[in-house]
Amino acid sequence: MHLILANPRGFCAGVKTAISALNTVIERYGTPVYVYHEIVHNTWVVSDFCRRGVVFVNAIDDVPAGSRLMFSAHGVSPEIRRTAAERNIETVDATCPLVAKVHREVIRNANEGRNIVLLGHRGHDEIIGIMSEAPEYIRIVETERDIETLTFEKDEPLVFLTQTTLSVSETEQMLAKIRQRYPNITGGKTDICYATQNRQDAVRELSKDCDVVLVVGSRTSSNSRRLAEQAENFGICSYLVDGPDDITAGWFCGNETVLITAGASAPENVVQSCVAVLKERFNAVVEEKTVRQENVVFRLPKL
């Protein structure tokens, strides 16, 4: 078996910053530390922090007054921020700066009277937070059917914004259809983050000569799921695995070329555990291939 390890893969700058910030808070203040929603969408990361005394909550009422609370990388609503302040909860904002930029764009466009077409997945933590900034101005588009049900006037001021972890190619197709219906809609480029795009580009480039693609990441991770879907769209057998225990020997004959990549919230040690399984079972030979270098670094939030 020939294993190709895709670069870039795994943690993006936003995930690294959020995890570093939470580690620093634990070291500086001890536990319990509360986090609103999962710090990132990965079961290994969340389980490790739970073991160390972090408490993940889905409701602000579950955070005791006067406690210390971190907002996850996916961002939160203004109402959560207000409630935390009213209850004297010390907060640390680990929202990814690229997600925070979309929040600011919503506020700016709403203040200027523009309605917003927001491309994203309903119910995703990131979309919930973005939507809450100005819900009366926003319509979510997740499918082509959603485009058909938009009721804006053709000539009214509109802008599009996007979730940061969408499929690049699918988003471009959706935007083309939106522009057909609303040719005056504005928005220079999508808000899909550099890391999402780079990982998708790596799969697009490196999977051409592969028989199987393994994507390491949790099912709750939007960008991990998009990586697996992208390979499938190329007609390549693709599997999304949370870790080595999810790998099934029957997926392989033993002489394939297998591409391994990882979503932006998947730890590298889990990737290496998956590699070790295939080396042990199939005597796999590993080769790393780099499509693009990443040098983005974000500053830690105020602690």
Protein Blocks (a to p, Z undefined) as FASTA:
>chain_A
ZZdddddehjdfklmmmmmmmmmmmmmnopadddehjfbacfklmmmmmmnopacdfbfk
lpcghiacdddfkopafklmmmmmmnopacddfbdfklmmmmmmmmmmmmnopacddddd
ehiaklmmmmmmommlpccdfbfklmmmpcbdfkbccdddddfkbcfklmmmmmmmmmmm
mmmbgcfbacbdfklmmmmmmmmmmmmmpcbdcdeddfklmklmmmmmmmmmnopacddd
fblklpcfklpgolaccdddddfkbcfklmmmmmmmmmmmnopacddddfbdcfbdcddd
dZZ
